Each structure stands twice: as structure tokens, then as C-alpha cells.
């Protein structure tokens, strides 16, 4: 109870946002890894899928190895674990979170080189890492 009183509100909000974002990405990537053959079959049957009124060609997904989704799921799990550690005011969580976010930016370029550079993801990760860094003083 005493630790909760010491935790800054911004740190609590950041952790909750990470739990939601990285947690849902962990589940999605885990699902894609476990159901990869079925998803690949569905994509192979439909060359283009209608997504929010626009035609998106998802054929590049047929070339991705399922290992990509497994590694992504593991990195998102590390991200959630890092946020949990920071929620408990432990500095080790910052390092887990920062490393997992950096690797999550690099991983798609290794497995899917045709994707453009992830500027938006880089900006969001940079802001979160910076804000978590500013809260390191409250962690032990």
C-alpha cells in the first residue's frame, strides 16, 4: 500500500497504457503464431482483403515465417513484464521495457524488409522510453 502512494500518477498511466498496448499485441502475435497455417491459408485464398473500405494487398504475409510472430510475442511479453516491474517501482523493468521496444523496432526489418521504416512506432517508443526514464528516480 505504501508503494502505491509513492508511485507517480504519470508512471501509473504509462504502465496501464503499456499493459493494454503490449498486452494486446502479445495476445495477437501469440494467436498468429499458433494459427499461422490457418491465417496463411485464408490470406492465400483472398488476394486482397477489404479493410475499412480500401483494398489492401496482404500477399507479403505469405512470405513471413511463423518465427517472426513468436519472437514478437516474446518481446511484447518482455515489454509487459518490464511495465509490471516499473509498476512495482523496480528499475530492472525500465531496462526490460527499453530493450524489448528497441528490438521490436528492428525485428520487422529483418523478417519483412519490404516494410517502410516505422517512423510512428519509433516516435511512440521514444516518447514512452523517455517518460519511463524520467520516472527512474522513483524506482529502486
VEXDORO-863703 format. One record per residue (C-alpha): residue number from 1; x, z, y. Coordinates in Angstrom, 2 decimals. Example, Ala and Ser with C-alpha at 12.3 -4.5 7.8 and 13.67 -1.06 7.14 Angstrom:
BEGIN
@resi: 1 | c1: 12.30 | c3: 7.80 | c2: -4.50 $
@resi: 2 | c1: 13.67 | c3: 7.14 | c2: -1.06 $
This chain:
BEGIN
@resi: 1 | c1: 0.00 | c3: 0.00 | c2: 0.00 $
@resi: 2 | c1: 2.87 | c3: 0.80 | c2: 2.34 $
@resi: 3 | c1: 4.46 | c3: -2.64 | c2: 1.80 $
@resi: 4 | c1: 1.21 | c3: -4.35 | c2: 2.76 $
@resi: 5 | c1: 1.26 | c3: -2.59 | c2: 6.13 $
@resi: 6 | c1: 4.83 | c3: -3.81 | c2: 6.80 $
@resi: 7 | c1: 4.21 | c3: -7.44 | c2: 5.85 $
@resi: 8 | c1: 3.75 | c3: -9.58 | c2: 8.97 $
@resi: 9 | c1: 0.47 | c3: -11.47 | c2: 9.24 $
@resi: 10 | c1: 2.27 | c3: -14.82 | c2: 9.54 $
@resi: 11 | c1: 4.11 | c3: -14.18 | c2: 6.27 $
@resi: 12 | c1: 0.82 | c3: -13.35 | c2: 4.55 $
@resi: 13 | c1: -0.76 | c3: -16.57 | c2: 5.85 $
@resi: 14 | c1: 2.24 | c3: -18.67 | c2: 4.81 $
@resi: 15 | c1: 2.19 | c3: -17.18 | c2: 1.32 $
@resi: 16 | c1: -1.53 | c3: -17.79 | c2: 0.92 $
@resi: 17 | c1: -1.14 | c3: -21.40 | c2: 2.06 $
@resi: 18 | c1: 1.72 | c3: -21.83 | c2: -0.43 $
@resi: 19 | c1: -0.35 | c3: -20.27 | c2: -3.22 $
@resi: 20 | c1: -3.11 | c3: -22.79 | c2: -2.51 $
@resi: 21 | c1: -0.96 | c3: -25.90 | c2: -1.94 $
@resi: 22 | c1: 1.78 | c3: -25.41 | c2: -4.50 $
@resi: 23 | c1: -0.59 | c3: -23.76 | c2: -6.97 $
@resi: 24 | c1: -2.96 | c3: -26.73 | c2: -6.95 $
@resi: 25 | c1: -0.01 | c3: -29.14 | c2: -7.20 $
@resi: 26 | c1: 1.32 | c3: -27.14 | c2: -10.16 $
@resi: 27 | c1: -2.04 | c3: -27.49 | c2: -11.92 $
@resi: 28 | c1: -2.37 | c3: -31.20 | c2: -11.07 $
@resi: 29 | c1: 1.15 | c3: -32.08 | c2: -12.26 $
@resi: 30 | c1: 0.71 | c3: -29.98 | c2: -15.39 $
@resi: 31 | c1: -2.53 | c3: -31.81 | c2: -16.10 $
@resi: 32 | c1: -0.90 | c3: -35.20 | c2: -15.52 $
@resi: 33 | c1: 1.95 | c3: -34.29 | c2: -17.85 $
@resi: 34 | c1: -0.37 | c3: -33.11 | c2: -20.64 $
@resi: 35 | c1: -2.82 | c3: -36.00 | c2: -20.26 $
@resi: 36 | c1: -0.26 | c3: -38.67 | c2: -19.35 $
@resi: 37 | c1: -1.18 | c3: -41.13 | c2: -22.09 $
@resi: 38 | c1: -4.88 | c3: -40.98 | c2: -21.24 $
@resi: 39 | c1: -4.24 | c3: -41.35 | c2: -17.49 $
@resi: 40 | c1: -1.87 | c3: -44.25 | c2: -18.12 $
@resi: 41 | c1: -4.50 | c3: -45.95 | c2: -20.27 $
@resi: 42 | c1: -7.15 | c3: -45.59 | c2: -17.57 $
@resi: 43 | c1: -4.82 | c3: -46.98 | c2: -14.91 $
@resi: 44 | c1: -3.84 | c3: -49.83 | c2: -17.19 $
@resi: 45 | c1: -7.50 | c3: -50.79 | c2: -17.65 $
@resi: 46 | c1: -8.17 | c3: -50.93 | c2: -13.93 $
@resi: 47 | c1: -5.55 | c3: -52.76 | c2: -11.92 $
@resi: 48 | c1: -6.92 | c3: -51.44 | c2: -8.65 $
@resi: 49 | c1: -9.00 | c3: -48.35 | c2: -8.06 $
@resi: 50 | c1: -11.35 | c3: -47.95 | c2: -5.14 $
@resi: 51 | c1: -10.23 | c3: -44.83 | c2: -3.27 $
@resi: 52 | c1: -12.16 | c3: -43.87 | c2: -0.15 $
@resi: 53 | c1: -13.22 | c3: -47.45 | c2: 0.47 $
@resi: 54 | c1: -9.77 | c3: -49.01 | c2: 0.22 $
@resi: 55 | c1: -8.16 | c3: -50.82 | c2: -2.65 $
@resi: 56 | c1: -5.01 | c3: -49.05 | c2: -3.84 $
@resi: 57 | c1: -2.76 | c3: -50.59 | c2: -6.46 $
@resi: 58 | c1: -1.67 | c3: -47.82 | c2: -8.82 $
@resi: 59 | c1: 0.21 | c3: -50.03 | c2: -11.28 $
@resi: 60 | c1: 3.53 | c3: -48.41 | c2: -10.28 $
@resi: 61 | c1: 2.26 | c3: -45.25 | c2: -12.02 $
@resi: 62 | c1: 2.52 | c3: -47.10 | c2: -15.33 $
@resi: 63 | c1: 6.32 | c3: -47.10 | c2: -14.95 $
@resi: 64 | c1: 6.68 | c3: -43.34 | c2: -14.31 $
@resi: 65 | c1: 7.97 | c3: -41.20 | c2: -17.15 $
@resi: 66 | c1: 5.92 | c3: -38.09 | c2: -18.03 $
@resi: 67 | c1: 9.07 | c3: -36.01 | c2: -17.48 $
@resi: 68 | c1: 8.54 | c3: -36.55 | c2: -13.74 $
@resi: 69 | c1: 5.27 | c3: -34.62 | c2: -13.82 $
@resi: 70 | c1: 6.75 | c3: -31.86 | c2: -15.97 $
@resi: 71 | c1: 9.65 | c3: -31.35 | c2: -13.57 $
@resi: 72 | c1: 7.29 | c3: -31.44 | c2: -10.59 $
@resi: 73 | c1: 5.05 | c3: -28.84 | c2: -12.23 $
@resi: 74 | c1: 8.07 | c3: -26.61 | c2: -12.87 $
@resi: 75 | c1: 9.25 | c3: -26.95 | c2: -9.26 $
@resi: 76 | c1: 5.79 | c3: -26.17 | c2: -7.90 $
@resi: 77 | c1: 5.68 | c3: -23.14 | c2: -10.19 $
@resi: 78 | c1: 9.02 | c3: -22.00 | c2: -8.71 $
@resi: 79 | c1: 7.56 | c3: -22.53 | c2: -5.26 $
@resi: 80 | c1: 4.57 | c3: -20.30 | c2: -6.08 $
@resi: 81 | c1: 6.87 | c3: -17.74 | c2: -7.69 $
@resi: 82 | c1: 9.03 | c3: -17.75 | c2: -4.57 $
@resi: 83 | c1: 5.99 | c3: -17.23 | c2: -2.34 $
@resi: 84 | c1: 4.86 | c3: -14.35 | c2: -4.58 $
@resi: 85 | c1: 8.29 | c3: -12.75 | c2: -4.27 $
@resi: 86 | c1: 8.17 | c3: -13.11 | c2: -0.48 $
@resi: 87 | c1: 4.64 | c3: -11.70 | c2: -0.51 $
@resi: 88 | c1: 6.22 | c3: -8.69 | c2: -2.23 $
@resi: 89 | c1: 8.86 | c3: -8.72 | c2: 0.56 $
@resi: 90 | c1: 11.74 | c3: -9.81 | c2: -1.67 $
@resi: 91 | c1: 14.36 | c3: -12.15 | c2: -0.19 $
@resi: 92 | c1: 15.01 | c3: -13.87 | c2: -3.52 $
@resi: 93 | c1: 11.63 | c3: -15.54 | c2: -3.06 $
@resi: 94 | c1: 12.87 | c3: -17.39 | c2: 0.01 $
@resi: 95 | c1: 15.72 | c3: -18.94 | c2: -1.98 $
@resi: 96 | c1: 13.43 | c3: -19.94 | c2: -4.87 $
@resi: 97 | c1: 10.97 | c3: -21.48 | c2: -2.44 $
@resi: 98 | c1: 13.56 | c3: -23.34 | c2: -0.34 $
@resi: 99 | c1: 15.41 | c3: -24.80 | c2: -3.33 $
@resi: 100 | c1: 12.19 | c3: -25.90 | c2: -5.03 $
@resi: 101 | c1: 10.94 | c3: -27.60 | c2: -1.85 $
@resi: 102 | c1: 14.22 | c3: -29.45 | c2: -1.35 $
@resi: 103 | c1: 14.20 | c3: -30.64 | c2: -4.96 $
@resi: 104 | c1: 10.55 | c3: -31.70 | c2: -4.60 $
@resi: 105 | c1: 11.61 | c3: -33.98 | c2: -1.74 $
@resi: 106 | c1: 14.42 | c3: -35.55 | c2: -3.79 $
@resi: 107 | c1: 12.69 | c3: -35.89 | c2: -7.17 $
@resi: 108 | c1: 10.25 | c3: -38.72 | c2: -6.33 $
@resi: 109 | c1: 13.10 | c3: -40.92 | c2: -5.05 $
@resi: 110 | c1: 14.84 | c3: -40.51 | c2: -8.41 $
@resi: 111 | c1: 11.81 | c3: -41.35 | c2: -10.56 $
@resi: 112 | c1: 9.89 | c3: -43.67 | c2: -8.20 $
@resi: 113 | c1: 12.42 | c3: -45.44 | c2: -5.96 $
@resi: 114 | c1: 9.80 | c3: -47.83 | c2: -4.52 $
@resi: 115 | c1: 8.06 | c3: -45.00 | c2: -2.67 $
@resi: 116 | c1: 8.78 | c3: -44.77 | c2: 1.05 $
@resi: 117 | c1: 10.76 | c3: -41.84 | c2: 2.45 $
@resi: 118 | c1: 8.46 | c3: -38.77 | c2: 2.55 $
@resi: 119 | c1: 8.59 | c3: -38.02 | c2: 6.31 $
@resi: 120 | c1: 5.38 | c3: -35.98 | c2: 6.34 $
@resi: 121 | c1: 6.42 | c3: -33.91 | c2: 3.32 $
@resi: 122 | c1: 9.83 | c3: -33.36 | c2: 4.90 $
@resi: 123 | c1: 8.24 | c3: -32.12 | c2: 8.12 $
@resi: 124 | c1: 5.84 | c3: -29.75 | c2: 6.35 $
@resi: 125 | c1: 8.58 | c3: -28.38 | c2: 4.09 $
@resi: 126 | c1: 10.92 | c3: -27.92 | c2: 7.04 $
@resi: 127 | c1: 8.30 | c3: -26.01 | c2: 9.04 $
@resi: 128 | c1: 7.43 | c3: -23.75 | c2: 6.11 $
@resi: 129 | c1: 11.07 | c3: -23.06 | c2: 5.24 $
@resi: 130 | c1: 11.82 | c3: -22.30 | c2: 8.90 $
@resi: 131 | c1: 8.83 | c3: -19.96 | c2: 9.24 $
@resi: 132 | c1: 9.71 | c3: -18.18 | c2: 5.99 $
@resi: 133 | c1: 13.30 | c3: -17.92 | c2: 7.25 $
@resi: 134 | c1: 12.09 | c3: -16.24 | c2: 10.43 $
@resi: 135 | c1: 10.40 | c3: -13.60 | c2: 8.23 $
@resi: 136 | c1: 13.52 | c3: -12.84 | c2: 6.15 $
@resi: 137 | c1: 14.20 | c3: -9.82 | c2: 8.38 $
@resi: 138 | c1: 11.15 | c3: -8.09 | c2: 6.91 $
@resi: 139 | c1: 12.30 | c3: -8.63 | c2: 3.32 $
@resi: 140 | c1: 14.80 | c3: -6.69 | c2: 1.25 $
